[in-house]
Amino acid sequence: MLARMKDDDAAAYRLLVERHVDRAYAIALRVLGNVADAEDVAQECLVKVWTHRQSWQDGKAKFSTWLYRVVVNRCIDLRRRPATECLDDVPEPMDDETDSVTRIHRTQVFGRLEQAMGKLPEQQRLALTLSYFDDLGNAEIAEILDTTVSAVESLLKRGRQTLRDRLRRSEHDFRQALAE
């Protein structure tokens, strides 16, 4: 299918887009945390794949790895730009849980995790996101981040440890505030 795409076969390209658009969007959303930006990145990157289809080198990396690397690089570029507020962001809808205490606790836990993830160094955050949220293996993460497997393992280990430390500290601060 990639060979057909390189030969300007638009139908082959459409099939590749259908297979990978959701994953490209999910990665962008997890990295950026903004629906509108994630949609833009996924669309831009899929267009970029078509316009740069001749640069695809068969056998060097899987197509999905190549695409996800393009997505991650574009996300990094966007995160480096000055932050702007998006008025289109809509809060996530609540699920149908009947136990409001559980719902509140879950929201607080995810909020603290999201905040702690946001403070991680970029490479650690990306490695953790690709590993845990996108379920990619260390070898594929290494290709996407343009590093070695051992470097990815190190990024994951340090990232997990930093998250544990920050979440423990956050929990301690929370308990201390309640005691006052």
C-alpha positions as a printed NumPy array, in Angstrom:
array([[  0.   ,   0.   ,   0.   ],
       [  2.89 ,   2.373,   0.759],
       [  4.387,   1.66 ,  -2.637],
       [  1.036,   2.493,  -4.229],
       [  0.876,   5.732,  -2.247],
       [  4.38 ,   6.658,  -3.428],
       [  3.106,   6.083,  -6.979],
       [  0.465,   8.788,  -6.376],
       [ -2.388,   6.371,  -5.633],
       [ -4.887,   8.526,  -3.707],
       [ -7.024,   5.494,  -2.809],
       [ -4.067,   3.863,  -1.035],
       [ -3.445,   7.126,   0.804],
       [ -7.101,   7.281,   1.905],
       [ -6.829,   3.749,   3.303],
       [ -3.698,   4.661,   5.259],
       [ -5.415,   7.77 ,   6.607],
       [ -8.447,   5.74 ,   7.695],
       [ -6.18 ,   3.285,   9.519],
       [ -4.042,   5.852,  11.318],
       [ -6.021,   9.075,  11.786],
       [ -7.512,   8.092,  15.149],
       [ -4.147,   7.094,  16.604],
       [ -2.441,  10.236,  15.268],
       [ -5.182,  12.359,  16.836],
       [ -4.987,  10.459,  20.15 ],
       [ -1.232,  10.972,  20.397],
       [ -1.554,  14.669,  19.595],
       [ -4.348,  15.08 ,  22.137],
       [ -2.358,  13.387,  24.891],
       [  0.728,  15.451,  24.176],
       [ -1.042,  18.789,  23.702],
       [ -4.096,  18.401,  25.931],
       [ -6.171,  20.53 ,  23.563],
       [ -8.834,  19.123,  21.233],
       [ -8.598,  21.825,  18.56 ],
       [ -4.791,  21.719,  18.4  ],
       [ -4.802,  17.906,  18.311],
       [ -7.251,  17.893,  15.403],
       [ -5.112,  20.428,  13.544],
       [ -1.915,  18.457,  14.171],
       [ -3.434,  15.16 ,  13.028],
       [ -4.749,  16.768,   9.847],
       [ -1.503,  18.659,   9.13 ],
       [  0.604,  15.558,   9.642],
       [ -1.537,  13.383,   7.411],
       [ -1.355,  16.017,   4.671],
       [  2.403,  16.206,   5.232],
       [  2.639,  12.427,   4.748],
       [  1.018,  12.833,   1.32 ],
       [  3.162,  15.79 ,   0.273],
       [  6.353,  14.08 ,   1.471],
       [  5.406,  10.56 ,   0.374],
       [  8.484,  10.308,  -1.844],
       [ 10.764,  10.642,   1.2  ],
       [  9.334,   7.458,   2.766],
       [ 12.121,   4.854,   2.905],
       [ 10.713,   1.353,   2.875],
       [ 12.324,  -0.906,   5.456],
       [ 13.782,   1.915,   7.543],
       [ 10.758,   2.182,   9.856],
       [  7.134,   1.125,   9.911],
       [  4.747,   3.626,   8.386],
       [  2.989,   4.075,  11.729],
       [  6.287,   4.879,  13.446],
       [  7.132,   7.431,  10.746],
       [  3.71 ,   9.062,  11.068],
       [  3.771,   9.145,  14.885],
       [  7.215,  10.708,  14.799],
       [  5.895,  13.439,  12.504],
       [  2.977,  13.956,  14.934],
       [  5.204,  14.11 ,  18.025],
       [  7.617,  16.53 ,  16.342],
       [  4.746,  18.808,  15.326],
       [  3.37 ,  18.685,  18.881],
       [  6.779,  19.652,  20.254],
       [  6.869,  22.596,  17.852],
       [  3.416,  23.718,  19.   ],
       [  4.278,  23.412,  22.691],
       [  7.254,  25.701,  22.148],
       [  5.085,  28.499,  20.77 ],
       [  3.648,  31.084,  23.161],
       [  0.548,  29.747,  24.902],
       [ -2.851,  31.071,  23.897],
       [ -6.19 ,  30.318,  25.456],
       [ -8.735,  28.481,  23.364],
       [-12.342,  29.46 ,  23.971],
       [-13.564,  26.337,  22.184],
       [-12.36 ,  23.918,  24.861],
       [-15.29 ,  22.096,  26.353],
       [-14.985,  20.132,  29.597],
       [-15.116,  16.363,  29.322],
       [-18.61 ,  15.001,  29.929],
       [-19.032,  13.162,  33.196],
       [-19.731,   9.463,  33.005],
       [-22.865,   7.908,  34.429],
       [-21.384,   7.031,  37.815],
       [-23.897,   7.376,  40.587],
       [-21.343,   7.751,  43.355],
       [-20.419,  11.434,  43.328],
       [-17.63 ,  10.902,  45.881],
       [-15.943,   8.42 ,  43.543],
       [-16.373,  10.799,  40.622],
       [-14.864,  13.707,  42.591],
       [-11.961,  11.56 ,  43.794],
       [-11.25 ,  10.311,  40.264],
       [-11.318,  13.884,  38.94 ],
       [ -8.866,  14.998,  41.634],
       [ -6.511,  12.078,  41.013],
       [ -6.496,  12.632,  37.243],
       [ -6.032,  16.357,  37.79 ],
       [ -2.986,  15.786,  39.992],
       [ -1.586,  13.242,  37.535],
       [ -2.114,  15.595,  34.593],
       [ -0.473,  18.442,  36.507],
       [  2.503,  16.262,  37.493],
       [  2.867,  14.986,  33.907],
       [  2.834,  18.563,  32.633],
       [  5.828,  19.424,  34.82 ],
       [  7.979,  16.549,  33.582],
       [ 10.8  ,  17.245,  31.139],
       [  9.44 ,  16.986,  27.611],
       [ 11.219,  13.753,  26.627],
       [ 10.102,  11.967,  29.821],
       [  6.517,  13.133,  29.321],
       [  6.523,  12.   ,  25.69 ],
       [  8.034,   8.603,  26.535],
       [  5.456,   7.998,  29.289],
       [  2.591,   9.161,  27.078],
       [  3.611,   6.942,  24.163],
       [  4.206,   3.969,  26.466],
       [  1.187,   4.084,  28.749],
       [ -1.491,   5.922,  26.806],
       [ -0.633,   4.756,  23.294],
       [  0.7  ,   1.324,  24.3  ],
       [  3.814,   1.522,  22.115],
       [  6.876,  -0.608,  22.772],
       [ 10.236,   0.848,  23.75 ],
       [ 11.77 ,   0.189,  20.319],
       [  9.005,   2.096,  18.538],
       [  9.186,   4.929,  21.086],
       [ 12.942,   5.109,  20.484],
       [ 12.357,   5.504,  16.741],
       [  9.698,   8.167,  17.272],
       [ 11.865,  10.145,  19.709],
       [ 15.015,   9.525,  17.635],
       [ 16.936,   7.94 ,  20.494],
       [ 18.045,   4.504,  21.701],
       [ 15.964,   1.865,  23.462],
       [ 18.152,   2.169,  26.568],
       [ 17.559,   5.936,  26.583],
       [ 13.794,   5.305,  26.409],
       [ 14.048,   2.847,  29.302],
       [ 15.918,   5.486,  31.276],
       [ 13.372,   8.184,  30.389],
       [ 10.532,   5.912,  31.5  ],
       [ 12.245,   4.969,  34.757],
       [ 13.102,   8.573,  35.658],
       [  9.665,   9.788,  34.583],
       [  7.861,   7.2  ,  36.722],
       [ 10.059,   8.004,  39.708],
       [  9.535,  11.749,  39.316],
       [  5.773,  11.231,  39.014],
       [  5.714,   9.052,  42.135],
       [  7.684,  11.658,  44.088],
       [  5.513,  14.553,  42.937],
       [  2.266,  12.71 ,  43.569],
       [  3.406,  11.682,  47.063],
       [  4.412,  15.274,  47.781],
       [  1.079,  16.493,  46.443],
       [ -0.799,  13.984,  48.631],
       [  1.261,  15.038,  51.673],
       [  0.56 ,  18.727,  51.006],
       [ -3.149,  17.956,  50.575],
       [ -3.328,  16.065,  53.888],
       [ -1.402,  18.819,  55.641],
       [ -3.8  ,  21.46 ,  54.326],
       [ -6.771,  19.448,  55.616],
       [ -5.166,  19.116,  59.055],
       [ -4.743,  22.878,  59.428]])
